[in-house]
Amino acid sequence: MPTEPVARFQIELTRFVAADGAALPPLPDFATDEKLLATLYRAMVFVRAFDAKAVALQRTGRLGTYASSLGQEAVGTGAASAMRPEDVLLPSFRDQAAMLGRGVTPLEMLLYWGGDERGSDFAGPRQDFPISVPVASHIPHAAGVALAFKLRHEKRVALCIFGDGATSKGDFYEALNMAGVWQLPLVMLINNNQWAISVPRSTQSAAQTLAQKAIAAGIPGEQVDGNDVIAVRDRVGKALDKARTGGGPTLIEALTYRLGDHTTSDDARRYRDDATVSPHWHEEPIARLRQFMLAQGAWSREREEAALADAATAVDSAMEEYLATPKRPAASMFDHLFATLPPGQASQRTELGDA
């Protein structure tokens, strides 16, 4: 029986800055904006300093379990810089770069990871969602947010960030299907750091790319170099613009690498050795952007030292404010569970009293 192809698909990868910092033209227009590049660089430097301090606080018993974004700073930084204030971010547990970029304060981040729900009461982006620790459960929420925008005829977009492991969950596929069927103003950003805790990307899926999972839902899928903050900002920005003007959703797979442990409760040395990780230090985003800016004459040793000093000062200030914040009573854990506490929780609340 004669056959003929009925559909063809292609997944494209975008990269503007090579691992050594070399430019790969044609560059987007904003790549010549020295002020913007410095802002992106300083943001990533701050996130790395913040992560290091948060890990140190956890190791000394002053913070709960924490997930560092070491080596992945460009994903959240680039994405947040492309968003508009009226958009809504739905982050996972490793998206402090995006949250800080959206205006969540370092103190709020520390309070949250210290077990204080006041950390989720953002003073800045009031409609951004709180951190989602359960894997993939926030992706259907993002589809719901985007549906609300569409029904209200609002030119707003929901941006949902999640890890490669989340693409193996049913929540992801259900939300992806909803987004495609209803053509929602939704950008789904995969932070593919190659590890779902101890499970490598190679054993998570037989798909050649994670981006191609969009094809089954009838929406565009693409890859971006997640260690190239210029590429991330460009591709996420274009996807946001498309969604905002009625063009529907996009799935973007940002390729990066988790240089540290999954969280502070993990020891990655149990399932991967230094020889596996070491090559990826040559691809990390901060050194890459620094080399790019130096080559463009847009950076200097003096500016580098100032950026590092400013980040250290700001992080130390946030830590001191966090440690000086009076602790809430244990009973406050019930305050935001239900409008009216069910009998079981109410009796527990009573037992605690003012504790």
Secondary structure by P-SEA (a helix, b strand, c coil): cbbbbcbbbbbbbbbccccccccccccccccccaaaaaaaaaaaaaaaaaaaaaaaaaaaccccbbbbcccaaaaaaaaaaaccccbbbbcccccaaaaaaacccaaaaaaaaacccccccccccccccccccccccaaaaaaaaaaaaaaacccbbbbbbbcccccccaaaaaaaaaaaaacccbbbbbccccccccccccccccccccccccccccccccccccccaaaaaaaaaaaaaaaaaccbbbbbbbbbbccccccccccccccccccccccccccccaaaaaaaaaaaccccaaaaaaaaaaaaaaaaaaaaaaaaccccccccccccccccccaaaaaaaaaaccc
